[in-house]
Amino acid sequence: MPCAGRPRSVAPSGSGVSVVFRFESKDRIGRIIAGLYLLGTSKKKEPKMREIIRFARGNGALGDFIVAMSDKGLVALEFSSNHSATEDALRVRFPEADVIDGQEGLTDVLKKMNRAIEEPGFDPAVPLDLRGTPYEVEVWSMLRAIPVGETTNYGALAAKLGTRDARDVTGAVACNPIAVLVPCHRVIKKNGSISGYRWGVKRKRELLARERRSGASDLSENLHCNEAGRGSSGLIRAGNDPPCGSFARKDRLHRRNRPTFT
């Protein structure tokens, strides 16, 4: 006699639902045999919390910029005066996140980023949340190892990665979403000329010029401090004199003939 029955859901302990099928049949001597088939267990899916990306806009010597932060750190620092376009780009980049305006909560981050743009070598002490392919993240980490005032070229980066083809390196550099702190502006052509920059060659040239000026200014000030601080015995004078060299002096140097950016 064919089995007859109907499915039944049984809720066991813990999360999930087991689906069983109850059946009845008769054996040869007419006894009714009943039983249950376990067809499977479906687990309840816990609702996944959406990630939150907060952004804020700032303005500095190199024009308008936007910063974006996850709970882990900085995911974007980009120059742009087109606010709606940069916000839309963030939402496209993070489709599974809630991208929200965090202007008030990111005031301190904006100040640090603005100072990092203004002062070459300043460490804002803001963690970076590098989001990219493993290859891209490796290239971006190499960029962070380039000292202030120095440059490299795409071929040299490719060689460090064990390849002669610089096209992949070029693509990874071009995809860098964090300006200045991941200093892709320090990558130039092999012949020393300025190559492309996703935020404009004009900005790239100014960033490199600032870093050169900063290095020359630091060297000059160190020499001046050493000479001015020595007494007749040649020893450095002790005392409560203010340190030789100041940011104000460097800032004046940076502001001379400074180009404007949009």
Secondary structure, DSSP 8 states (H G I E B T S, - for coil): ---EEEEEEE--SSS-EEEEEEEEEE-TTS-EEEEEEEEEEE--------EEEEEEEEEETTEEEEEEE-SSSEEEEEE-S-HHHHHHHHHHH-TTEEEEE-TTTTHHHHHHHHHHHHSTT------B---S-HHHHHHHHHHHTS-TT--EEHHHHHHHTT-S--HHHHHHHHT--BTTTS-GGGEE-TTS-----TT-HHHHHHHHHHHHHHHHHHHHHHHHHHHHTB-TTS-B--SS---SS-HHHHHHHHHTT-----
